[in-house]
Amino acid sequence: MAKLKHFGILKIKHFVIFLTLLSLASCKNNPEQLKELTGKQIPIDTSFTSVDSIQKFILPYHDRVESILDSTLAYAPFVITKTDGKFNTTAGNLMADIVLSETNPIFHKRTGQTIDLVLLNHGGIRSIISKGNVTSRTAYEVMPFENSVVVVELKGDALLKMVEYLIQSKRAHPVAGIQLILNKDNTVNTFTINGKPVDKNKSYYVATSDYLVTGGDNMSFFKEALSKTETDYKIRNAMIDFFSKVDTLAPKVDLRYYQLQ
């Protein structure tokens, strides 16, 4: 009788195992698939009111963020804008110079190399810097995007294509580390990097944004990059770091890029 009972229990166990394996096989052969996705628009209007308990909870965090954003870092004695020059502007020169000065130590520490020049895009500057106190909020207004600095290695020949792009775009794209002088007919009179003529066969390190390095603003010459170094350093953070180091911002429209009259 005991053997018969043991045999019965064993059969039950085997049957349970069989059902379990069958169930798993069924699930494996017939995976669930999304058949329909629905949604609806919920308008936010005056019928929605704030919840006091939530407002009370987030208030200390809100006040802390606001105080950090509005703390004075530097001072601007005049309006800094991207429209005060034809070939280079106060805002563009400031942005390019900041990327060069703040990113170069990071790049040098990682690679042992130094940045030769900077190229950003005119459209990436989204706001003026008003006369008066300069804060972290200022940096967020000027650069609201999450773009970070990428350093690209390009041959001098590719940089000549960059010059062609600058001439044809007819916009004051921010540059640093170069001098580009055009003749009256828009041909190149002088193009130097750090005061030296460009060598077509030499490699140069160009700091730009992760947006432009992927072909943004039709800057296709970046596709000829020999190497790319991600700095993980946001342009906005570079601005904030620079603002924290200086007392007064005083960028000028200068002779880094101009046309002979």
N, C-alpha and C positions, 0 to 999 in steps of 0.2 A: 504493500500500500504506500509506503514512504517513497519507494522508487517511482511509483506511478504519479504521486503528487509532485515530486521533484521534476519529473518529465513534463508535467502540465505547466509548471511555473516557467520552465525553460522555453517551452513553446510560446508562452505569452511574451516573454522577453524578446524572443526572436521576432515575433510579430510586431512588437512595438518598434524595434530597431528597423524592421522593414518599412513600416509606415513613415518613420522619421526620414529614412533615406529617400523614400518616394516623394515625400513632401519637399525635401531639399532639391531633388532633381527637378521637380515641377517648378519650383521658384527659379531655378537656374535657367530652365528652358523658356520660361515665360516671364521675363522681367517686366516690371511695371513701367509704363511709358506715360509721359505727360500728353494728354489729348486736348486739353483746353486750358486757356489762361484768360481770365477775365479781370477787369478792373473798372474803377469808376473814379471820376474826378470829384474831389471834395473842395469846394471853394472856401477860402479863408476870408471871412468878412466880420463885420461888427457883432454878429450873433455869437461869435466865440469870445469868451472872456478868459483872462488869466486865472490860474488856480493859485490862491494865496499861499498854500503850503509849498508848492513848487517854486514860486517866486521867492519865497523866504529862504528856501534851500539853496538856490543858485545865486542869490544876491552877493554873498561874500566872494564867490569865484568871479562873478561879473565885475564887481568893483576892483578886484585885484588885477584882472586883465586890462581893464580900462586905465588903471593907474600906470601900468607898465607901458602901454601903448602911448600914453600921453606925457610920459616923463621926458623932459627936454634933454636932448643929446648934443645938439649943436645949434648954430644960428645961421640963417641965410640973410645977408644984408640986402638982397634984391631977389626978384622973381627969377627962378631958374627954369628954363623952358626948352622944348625941342623945336621951337619955331623962330628963334632969334638969329639964325644963320642959315645960309644956303647950303653950304657943304659940311660945316660942323657947327654944333650948337652947345650952349652951356650945359644943358641936361645930358646930351649925348656924350660930351667930353667927360663930364663928371662920372657917368655910369661906366664908361670904358676904362677910365683911370682907376676907378674903385676896383673893378674886376681884376685889373692888372696888379695893383698893389696888394690886394687882400688874398688873391688866389696864388700868386707866385710863390710865397713861402710854402704853401701846402704842396704845390706841384714839385718844387725843388726837393722837398723832404722825401717825397715818394719816389722820384725818378732821378734826382741828381741833375736834372735839366732846368732851364729857366724859360719862361714864357717870352716869346719875341714880340708878339702883337696881339691885339684884341679886336674882334669884330662882333658887334651886336646888331640888332635891327631897330630901326627908327620906330616902327610900330609897337615895339615892346615897352616903350615908355608911355605909361597910361595917364600920367598926371604931371602938372607943374609942381615945383617946390615953391610954395609961397614965401614971401618975405616974412621973417620972424623965426620963431622957435621951430627947430627940426626935431622930430620925434620918431619913435619906431612906427607909429601910425603913418608917418610920411612915407616910409619905405614901403609899407603895404599899399599905399595909394599909388605910388609910382610904379611898383612892380607887384601887382596882385597875383601873378601867376606863380606856380611852383617850379619854375625853371631853375636848373642848376648849371654850374659851369662845367664844360667839357673842354679838355685841351686836345687839339688835333694836330698831328704831325703832317705837314704838307711840303711838297717840293716847291721851289721857287717858281717853277713853271705853272703850278696850280694857283699861286698867288697872283700871277699876271692875269689869270682868268678872273680872280677876285676883283682886280682893278677894273677890268672890263665891266664886271657886274656893277660896281659902284658908279661908274660913269653912266651906264645905261639906265640904272634905276632912278637917277636924278633925285635922290633922297639923301638926307644927312644921316646915314647909318653911323652909329657910334664906333669910332676907331681909336686905338692907342698904339704907340710904338712905331708908327709909320709916319712918313710925310709923302703926300701925294699932291703934286702940283700939275695942273692942267694948262694947256695952251688955250688960246681963244677959241680954237676950233674943236675943243674937247679931246684932243690928242694928249698923250702923256708927255709932260716936260721932264718931270722928276718923280721917281718912286724909290724911296729908301726905307730900310728897316733899321731902326736904332742908328740912323745916320749913315748907313752903308748901302751901296747899290745892291739890288737883289741879285743873288746868284741862282740861276735857273736850276742848277743841279744840287743845291744845298737844301737840307731839310730845315724847316722852321716850325716852331710850336705856336699855334694860334689858339687863344682862349675864346670860346664862344659859348652859346647856350645849347642845351640838349635839344631844343626845338629846331635850331638852325642846322645843327650837325646832321640831322636826318632829312635835310632838304627843304626845311621851312623857308618861306619867302623866296622860293626858287633859287636858293644858294646851292646849286648843284655841284659846284667845285669842291664842296666838302666830301663828296663821294670818292674823291681821289686820296682820301686820308690814308697814310701809311700806318698810323697807329692812333688810338683814342685812349685818353685817360679820363675816367670818371672821377671827379673830385668829391661828389656828393655834397657840394657846397652851394646852397641856394644863392642866387644873385641878390635876393632880398636880404639874406643874412649877411652877405658881404657889405651891403649898404649900411646895415645897422652897426656892424663892427667898425666900419670906417667912421660913421657919425659919432660913435662913442670915443674915438681917438682924437678928433679935431674940435676946435672951438668954433671956427667960422668956415662956412663953405664959400669958396670964391672961384668957381670955374669961369673960364673965359672962352669966347670964340677966338681961336688962334690960327696958326699957320700949318696945322697938321694936315689939312686938306683944303685946298683953295684953287681958284682959277686966276690966271694972269689976265689983266685987263689991257 
